[in-house]
């Protein structure tokens, strides 16, 4: 009850910020970001778009990967109209597919399978990001070492990650093979729990490698974005009316991501979970290092099998007629 009251009144925590803080507010004292390149998935709308806008305002060079290049171009135009000196690069990327390797967040109300054979919510929200991070990691470590500027990875999760319990890999296998046991909320919770565990395991690996790169996870808060676009109507509208006192504005929802990505106070802080710009606890399963290691191993296997299948397909002899 006390935590709910603190949230509603915007009580500030140890960081000096709280649930009512905005992305612009938390970055006011951050260093000049003109030497920084920020890659932001989901930057065409909602929280991602506000994150991109604020980081551009602070001078960061942006890379916006997107499935819909028209939407990405429009997002770029909006930022440039406000900050004409912004440097923004648009790239084609579909995080739901490891083959055509966007939407950085997906809540699929209907069962769907990615073209790689993985349940769509898990593929988009977690596995695509796992691979993207893996592909960028060596470059990040190299750049951080040469520049002396610490690299930061921010994974966006949700407090709903605590709603999942049980065997993650088994459930993923079940819903990737058949829709009979598919539950949209449970699948979303699974993908967000995977984000938390990915953060935990990657932080440990980065520490062991002595890399000047950190990784942390954030819960942005409850906010109505295009994440609910597949289910518009009376029920959804009623829910958001009833929950309106708990909702954040988009600038407030983007604050924790921007805080974790830029604030000097978080130098060398890694493997943590943040909400309302303050470190907090995740679920029991989300703090389990054994589960984190198991998920990492399973993710490596899924990625390697998909790559192997792609190589077999692309290298087969061309049939002649």
N, C-alpha and C positions, 0 to 999 in steps of 0.2 A: 504494500500500500504506500509506504513512504517513498519508494522508488518511483511509483506512478505520479505521486504529487510533485516530486522533484522534476520529473519529465514535463508535466503539464505547465509548471511555472517557469521552466527553463533554468532551473538551478544549475549554477556552474560548478564543474568538478575541479579536480587537481590541475587540469590543463589551463583553467581559466575560461573554458568554453563549456557550453551545454547544448541542450536540444534546440534552443532558439537561435543559436549562433549560425551565421551564414558563411558560405564559402569565401566571399569577399572579406568578411571580418577575420576569419582565421588565417588568412594569407597576408594580412596587412603588414605584418612584421617579418615575413619570410624574406630570405635573401633574393637578390636580383636573379631571375631565372633565365636570363638570356643565354647562358651557357648550357642550358638543360634542354634535352629533347624528351618530350612526353608522348608515349604511344597510348592512345585512349580508345578502347573498344566501346561500342555503344554510344559514340559521341554525336550521333545524328539527332538525338532527342532526349528529353527527360534529364535525369541526373548526369548522364555522360555529357550531354550538350552543355550543361552549366559548368561542369568540371573543366571542359575544354575552354569555355569562354573565360573563366577566371584565371586559368593557367596562362592563357594567351595575354590577358591583361597584365599579368606579372612578368611577361616577357618570354615565356617558354616557347620553343619551336614545337609545333604539334605534328604528329602523324596520326591521321584518322583512317583506320582500316574499316571498310564497310562493304556489305554485300550490295547495298543499293547506292551506286555511285552518284546518282542524281541527288539523293537525300544528303550524301556527304558533301557534294558541291554546294548545296543550299546552306548546309551548316557552316561551311567555310565562308560563304558570302556574308552570312549574318555576323560572324566574328570579325571579318575584315571591315565590314561597314562600321563597326564600333571601334575597332583597333586597327587602323589602316596599315601599320607596320608589321602586322602579324605574319609569321612564316608558317604556312600550313601545307602539309603534303597529304594527298589522298591516295589510298591504296585499296585495291580490290581484295576482300577477305571474307570468307564465309566460315565462321567458327563452328557451324553445325556439321561441316564436312572436312575431313582430314585429307580428302583427295583434292578438292579445289581450294583447300586451305587458302550473322554478324550481330547481328543483334547480340549484344553482350549479355542480355538477360532474357530468358524465355520461360513463360509459364504456359505449357501446352495443356489445354483442357481436354484435348482429344489425343488418343494414343497415336504416336507417329514414330517411325524409324528413320534414322539418317541414312544417306546413301552408303554409309560404311557399315550399316547393320547394328547401330547403337541407338538405344532409346533417345529420342530427339532432345528432351530437356537436359539430360545428362551430357549428351554430346555437345550441346551449345553452351550450357552454363559452366561446364567443367572440363571435359576432355579436350575440346578445342583450345581452351585457354592453357591447359597443361602442356599441349604441344607447342603452342605459340611461345610460351615462356621458355620451354626447353630449347627452341630454335634461337631465341634471342640471348640466352644466358651467357654464352661464351663472349659474345660481343659486349654485353653489359659489363662483365668482369674485366675484360681487357680495357674498355674505356674508363672504368672507374680507377683502375690501376694507373693508367697513363695520366689521367687528369687530376687524380686525387680527390675527385668529387664522388661521394658515395652514391651508388645506384640504389633506387628504391622500387620495389614491386608492391603494388597494392591490389589484393584480391577482394572483390566485392561479394560478400555473402549475405546472409539474412539471419535474424534471430529464429526464423522458422527451421533452421538447421537442427535445432533441438527436438523437433517433432519426430525425427526419424530414430528408430532404435532397431537393433537386429543385425542381420548379416547383410552388409551393403552389396558385396559382389554377387551374392546369391540373388538378391532382389533385382539387381540390375540385369542379371542374366534372364530372370523370369520375364521382366517387362520388355526386354529386347527381343525375346522369342515370341511372346504372345501378349495380347491386350487383356486377357481374362483376369489378370491380377493387377492391372494398371490402375493406380489412383493418382490423379493429377497433383494433388497436394503433397502426397507422400513422395512422388517422383521429384517434385521441386525441392522438397526438404532434403532428399538424398543428394541432389546436385549441389545444394548450398553447404551441406555437411562436408562434401568432397572438397569444396573450396577451402574450408577451415583446415581440414587434414592436410591438404596440399601445402598450405602455408606453414604448418607445423613441421612437416618433413623437409620441405625445401630450406627452411631456416636452419635446420640442423645440418643439412648437407653444405650449405654456404659457409657455415661456421667451421666445419671440418676442412673445407678447402681454403680457408683464410681469405675468402672473397670480400671485397669492400662493397658488398651489396646486401641490402636487407629486404625482407618480405614480411608484410603484415596483412591482416584481414580486417574488413570493416563491415558493420551493419549500418546502412544509411538511414534506417528508420522507415516508418510507414508513410508512403506517399503515393498518390495516384499518378501513374505514368502510363505509357503505351504498353506496359507489361500486361495490362488487363484488356488489351484491344480485341482479343478473341472472344471475350464475353462481356459485351456491353448490353445494358438493359436494366429492367426494374430492380432485379435482385442485387446486381452490382452497384447500382446507384444508391439503393437503400442502405447497403452495407457502408458505403463511404459517407453517407449522411450521418448514420449512427456513430461512425468512428471518426467523424470530422475533428473532434477535439484532440484526437491522438495523431492526426495527420500532420506531416511537415510540409512546408512549401518546398519547391524544387531547390531554391538556394540554400535552405536549411539542410535538405537531404544530401546535398553535395558537399557539405562542410567537412564531414569526417574523412571522406576520401581526400579532399584537398589538404586537410590538416596533416594526415598521415604521410601524404606525398611530399610535403614541403617544409613542415615546421622544424626549426633547428633543434627543438627539444627532443626530437625523435632520432637524432644521430645515434647510430649503433643499436637502436632498439629493433628487435627482430623476433618473428614468431609469435606476435601478440594479436589479440582480438580487441577491436575498438568499436564503441558505439557512443554517439553524442560527443565525439572528440575526446573521449576518455577511455583508457584501458579498462576492460571488463572481462568477466568470465564467460566462457562458452559452455556448451553442454559437456556432460561427463564423457560421452563418446567422442566429442570434438577435441578433447584434451588427451585422448589415448594415443600415445606414441606408437604402440604396436599396430593399431588400426591404421595410423598414418602411413607406416611402413608397408603394410599389406596393400593399401590402396595404391601407393606409388608403384609397387611391383606389378600389380594388375594393370595399371595405366600404361606402363612401359610395354607390357605384353600386348595390350589392345592396339597401341600405336604401331608397334613393330609388325603385328600381323596384318594390319591394314596396309602398311607400306609394302610388305612382302607381296600381298595380293595385287597391289597396284603395279609393282615392278614386273610381276608375272604377266599381267595383262598387257602392259605397254611393250614388253620385249618379245611377245609371241610373234611368230612369222605372219606376215601379211598374206591373206589368201588372195590368189589371183583367179580371175574368171576368164 
